[in-house]
């Protein structure tokens, strides 16, 4: 009897394909502009973090980072949401094709291909902005997305903040579920799109029901992860923690103050360092920060020329919160997050007593501290 080589007799097993959803699950991504990308990248843990690069030179920067940090998850975000309002007939922004008389713009396939050749780990469809209540356009975007088949594609939905009303909640959750690709969910406004408890509550419920990925957000992204979201992408600056719809103009808070925003340790409070010095820590020294960027130095030290250092500080504080959440089981995360927020509320009360005037925690932190949705 002829012997059979067991290696040849066994069918070869194809390597498991890693989908975009697999790559995104549990990720905390940092959204940065081109000028910050190479400053933040060395501080990221490739195991659970990643980098989203925005701006005109995003592909050029991503090529360099892909060579330097081959294991790091990299994304180049299209600027489609800032340029066009989508319609059922025009769900995507295709440069050139949008303007009559110009040479044919790239196809969707070419746009995705350019992201891939630039080093993107996963690629984003160039979806336009969707006004509140425009259900036909939202359905059309998902249908057009479903017609494009690839394991590395994700669908960003850039929606008006007015969608964050209870009457839209069921529809949004249903349309997200219809997508064959992971959905990155972002809300835009000329001010803070999550600027009320009602919107925060609706946002949390949508993220919990749909397992979408929280996109262009702040601490609400960590709240979303605590309550079951796929992951979160958090910006280092206000302009990357939200977006302004195409027809609106962003309204900066304290535009006369050029200093950067910094997260005050233990308080979950973003504040310009100039305001800290002039209005808050006037009678007492500002607290020291023990993050890897500050190393025991004062939190209010960042000047207008130190935006990069402030960005590294903000990432370090966000990362500390993220590690606390990711270190426990999904069922424990809501309680851990609520405790962290409660500690931040108490920290505001203690700081208020030190500076000699009441100082309340921000609206979102109070929501995180008491809400058990």
C-alpha positions in Angstrom: 0.0 0.0 0.0 1.3 3.4 -0.9 1.9 5.7 2.0 0.3 9.2 1.8 2.2 12.3 2.8 -0.1 13.8 5.5 1.0 17.3 4.7 -0.1 16.8 1.0 -3.3 15.0 2.0 -4.5 17.9 4.2 -6.1 20.8 2.4 -4.2 24.0 2.8 -6.0 26.5 5.1 -6.3 30.0 3.7 -5.2 32.7 6.1 -7.9 34.4 7.9 -8.9 37.8 6.3 -9.0 40.7 8.7 -11.9 42.9 7.9 -12.3 46.6 8.6 -14.7 45.9 11.4 -12.1 43.5 13.0 -9.5 46.2 12.8 -11.7 48.9 14.2 -13.2 47.0 17.1 -12.1 48.4 20.5 -9.8 51.0 18.8 -9.2 54.5 20.2 -8.1 56.6 17.2 -6.6 60.1 17.4 -7.6 62.6 14.7 -4.9 65.1 13.8 -4.0 67.6 11.1 -1.0 67.1 8.9 1.1 69.3 11.1 0.5 67.1 14.2 0.6 63.6 12.7 4.3 63.0 12.9 4.4 64.5 16.4 1.7 62.2 17.8 2.4 59.0 15.9 5.5 57.9 18.1 3.2 58.0 21.2 0.6 55.6 19.9 0.2 52.0 20.8 -0.3 50.0 17.6 -2.1 47.3 19.6 -5.3 49.4 20.3 -4.7 52.9 18.9 -4.4 54.4 15.4 -4.1 57.7 13.6 -6.6 59.6 11.4 -4.9 62.3 9.3 -6.9 65.3 7.9 -5.8 68.1 5.6 -4.7 68.8 2.1 -1.4 66.9 2.5 -2.8 63.9 4.3 -1.7 61.3 1.7 1.8 62.7 1.6 2.1 62.5 5.4 0.5 59.1 5.6 3.1 57.7 3.1 5.9 58.7 5.4 4.2 57.4 8.5 3.4 54.1 6.8 7.1 53.6 6.2 8.1 54.6 9.7 5.3 52.8 11.6 4.2 49.9 9.5 2.1 48.3 12.3 0.1 51.5 13.1 -3.4 51.7 11.9 -3.6 54.7 9.5 -6.5 56.5 7.9 -6.7 59.5 5.6 -10.0 61.2 6.1 -11.6 62.7 2.9 -12.8 66.3 3.2 -16.1 65.5 1.5 -18.2 66.4 4.5 -16.9 70.0 4.5 -17.5 70.6 0.8 -20.8 69.2 -0.4 -24.3 68.5 0.9 -25.1 65.0 -0.4 -28.2 64.1 -2.4 -29.7 60.8 -3.6 -28.2 61.5 -7.0 -24.8 62.6 -5.6 -23.8 60.7 -2.4 -20.1 61.1 -3.0 -17.7 64.0 -3.5 -15.7 63.4 -6.6 -13.3 66.2 -7.2 -13.6 67.8 -10.6 -16.7 66.0 -11.5 -18.7 68.3 -9.2 -17.9 71.4 -11.4 -19.2 71.8 -14.9 -16.6 72.3 -17.6 -13.7 70.7 -15.7 -12.0 67.5 -16.6 -13.6 64.3 -15.3 -12.8 63.8 -11.6 -11.7 60.5 -10.1 -14.1 57.6 -9.6 -14.9 56.3 -6.1 -12.7 53.3 -6.9 -9.8 55.6 -7.8 -10.3 57.6 -4.6 -10.2 54.4 -2.5 -7.2 53.2 -4.5 -5.2 56.3 -3.8 -5.8 55.9 -0.1 -4.6 52.3 -0.3 -1.4 53.2 -2.2 -0.7 56.0 0.3 -0.6 53.5 3.1 -4.1 53.5 4.6 -5.0 50.5 6.7 -8.7 50.9 5.9 -10.3 53.3 3.4 -13.1 55.8 3.7 -15.8 56.5 1.2 -16.1 60.2 0.3 -19.6 60.8 1.7 -21.1 64.2 1.7 -22.9 66.0 4.5 -26.6 65.0 5.2 -29.1 67.6 6.4 -31.5 66.7 9.2 -34.5 64.6 8.1 -33.1 63.9 4.7 -33.9 60.1 4.9 -33.8 59.6 1.1 -30.2 60.8 0.9 -29.1 58.8 3.9 -30.7 55.6 2.5 -29.0 56.3 -0.9 -25.6 56.7 0.7 -25.9 53.3 2.4 -27.2 51.7 -0.7 -24.4 53.1 -2.8 -21.9 52.0 -0.2 -23.3 48.4 -0.2 -22.7 48.2 -3.9 -19.0 48.5 -3.3 -17.5 45.3 -2.0 -14.2 45.1 -0.2 -13.1 44.1 3.3 -11.1 47.3 4.0 -13.9 49.8 3.3 -15.7 51.9 6.0 -18.7 54.2 5.5 -18.5 57.6 7.3 -21.9 59.3 7.9 -21.6 63.0 8.4 -24.9 64.2 9.8 -26.4 67.4 11.0 -26.7 67.6 14.8 -30.4 67.9 14.4 -30.6 64.2 13.8 -29.9 63.8 17.5 -33.6 63.8 18.4 -35.6 60.9 19.8 -37.9 60.8 16.7 -34.9 60.0 14.5 -33.2 57.4 16.7 -34.9 54.3 15.4 -34.4 55.2 11.8 -30.7 56.0 12.3 -30.1 52.7 14.1 -31.9 50.8 11.4 -30.1 52.5 8.5 -26.7 51.9 10.1 -27.6 48.3 10.6 -28.3 48.0 6.8 -24.7 48.9 5.9 -22.5 46.0 5.0 -19.5 48.2 6.0 -18.7 49.5 9.5 -20.2 53.0 10.0 -18.3 55.9 11.3 -20.9 58.2 12.9 -20.2 62.0 13.1 -22.5 65.0 13.8 -21.7 68.5 12.7 -22.7 71.9 13.8 -21.4 75.5 13.9 -21.0 75.0 17.7 -20.8 71.8 19.8 -23.1 69.2 18.1 -23.4 67.3 21.5 -24.0 70.4 23.5 -27.0 69.3 25.6 -28.0 66.3 27.8 -30.8 65.4 25.4 -28.4 65.1 22.5 -25.8 63.3 24.6 -28.5 60.8 25.7 -29.8 60.3 22.1 -26.2 59.9 20.9 -25.4 57.2 23.5 -28.5 55.2 22.7 -27.8 55.3 18.9 -24.2 54.2 19.5 -25.4 51.4 21.8 -28.1 50.1 19.5 -26.1 50.2 16.3 -22.5 49.4 17.2 -21.3 52.3 15.1 -17.9 53.8 15.5 -17.9 57.2 17.2 -16.2 59.7 14.9 -14.9 63.2 15.3 -15.8 63.5 18.9 -14.3 64.2 22.4 -15.0 62.5 25.7 -18.4 61.4 24.3 -16.4 58.9 22.3 -15.1 57.2 25.4 -18.7 57.3 26.8 -19.8 55.5 23.6 -17.1 52.8 24.0 -18.2 52.3 27.6 -21.7 51.6 26.4 -21.0 49.3 23.5 -19.8 51.4 20.5 -17.3 49.7 18.1 -14.6 52.3 18.9 -13.9 56.0 18.9 -11.9 58.6 17.0 -11.1 61.6 19.2 -9.5 64.9 18.0 -6.6 66.7 19.7 -8.1 70.1 18.7 -11.6 71.5 18.6 -11.6 71.4 14.8 -10.9 67.7 14.8 -13.4 66.9 17.6 -16.3 68.0 15.5 -17.0 69.3 12.0 -18.8 72.3 10.5 -21.4 71.6 7.8 -20.6 73.0 4.3 -22.9 76.0 4.4 -22.1 77.0 8.0 -19.3 78.9 9.6 -17.7 77.5 12.8 -18.0 79.6 15.9 -14.8 79.6 18.0 -15.1 79.9 21.8 -12.9 82.8 23.0 -11.4 83.5 19.6 -9.3 86.3 21.1 -7.3 83.8 23.1 -4.7 82.1 20.9 -3.5 79.5 23.5 -4.3 75.9 23.0 -7.0 73.8 24.8 -5.7 71.4 27.4 -7.5 68.7 29.3 -7.2 69.5 33.0 -6.1 66.2 34.7 -8.8 64.6 36.8 -11.4 67.1 35.7 -12.4 65.9 32.2 -12.5 69.6 31.3 -11.1 71.2 28.1 -9.9 74.7 28.7 -7.6 77.2 27.0 -4.5 77.7 29.1 -4.7 81.5 28.8 -8.1 81.4 30.4 -6.7 79.1 33.1 -4.1 81.7 34.0 -6.4 84.8 33.7 -9.7 83.5 35.2 -9.3 80.3 37.1 -5.9 79.8 38.7 -5.3 83.4 39.8 -5.1 83.0 43.6 -3.7 79.5 43.7 -1.1 77.7 41.4 -2.5 75.5 38.6 -2.3 71.8 39.3 0.7 69.7 38.2 0.1 67.1 35.6 1.8 63.7 35.9 1.2 62.6 32.3 4.1 61.4 30.1 4.2 64.8 28.3 4.0 67.1 31.4 6.0 65.0 33.8 4.9 67.0 36.8 4.8 70.4 35.2 1.9 72.9 35.5 -1.1 72.3 33.4 -1.5 76.0 32.4 2.0 76.4 31.0 1.2 75.9 27.3 1.6 79.1 25.3 0.2 79.8 21.8 3.4 78.4 20.3 3.1 75.1 22.2 0.1 73.6 20.5 2.0 70.4 19.7 2.9 69.8 23.3 -0.6 70.5 24.3 -1.8 67.9 21.8 0.5 65.3 23.2 -0.7 66.1 26.7 -4.4 65.8 25.6 -3.6 62.4 23.9 -1.9 61.2 27.1 -4.9 62.1 29.3 -7.4 60.5 26.8 -5.2 57.4 26.7 -5.2 57.0 30.4 -9.0 57.0 30.5 -9.1 54.6 27.5 -6.8 52.2 29.2 -9.0 52.1 32.3 -12.0 51.3 30.1 -10.3 48.7 28.0 -8.7 46.9 31.0 -12.1 45.7 32.2 -14.8 43.5 30.6 -17.5 45.3 28.5 -20.1 44.7 31.2 -18.0 46.6 33.7 -17.2 49.6 31.5 -20.3 51.7 32.2 -19.7 51.6 35.9 -16.0 52.4 35.5 -16.8 55.4 33.2 -19.4 56.7 35.6 -17.0 56.5 38.5 -14.4 58.5 36.5 -16.9 61.1 35.7 -18.1 61.3 39.3 -14.5 61.8 40.4 -14.3 64.7 37.9 -17.4 66.3 39.3 -15.9 66.1 42.8 -12.6 67.5 41.5 -14.5 70.6 40.2 -16.1 71.1 43.6 -12.7 70.8 45.3 -11.0 73.2 42.9 -13.9 75.7 43.3 -13.2 75.7 47.1 -9.5 76.3 46.4 -10.0 79.2 44.0 -12.7 80.8 46.1 -15.7 80.6 43.7 -18.1 77.9 42.5 -16.8 76.0 39.5 -19.2 73.5 37.9 -18.3 70.5 35.8 -19.2 70.7 32.1 -22.6 69.6 31.0 -21.3 66.4 29.4 -19.3 65.3 32.5 -22.4 65.8 34.7 -24.3 63.6 32.2 -21.6 60.9 32.3 -21.6 61.0 36.1 -25.3 60.4 36.6 -26.8 58.8 33.5 -27.3 55.0 33.4 -28.9 54.6 30.0 
